[in-house]
Amino acid sequence: MKSVDEVEVARHNYLKQFKNEEQLSDFLSQDDLKISKKLVELMKKEGLTHNEAYASLQYAHNLLEYESNFLQL
């Protein structure tokens, strides 16, 4: 079983992939921003912690990348 420190290091390494310094307005429309806000509201409604929500978004990102190999997204 992993120690708490090992879990935190693994979580940090996994989540750092999601950092982005670009401005949202450069590539997101107002409709896209509405969807993002709905996702945050859903995660709050489900009672996710910040780390759980962030990891869920990273997983969704990875899943979309995987599925893009099979679907035109």
Secondary structure, DSSP 8 states (H G I E B T S, - for coil): ---HHHHHHHHHHHHGGG---S-GGGT--HHHHHHHHHHHHHHHHTT--HHHHHHHHHHHHHHHHHHTTTS--
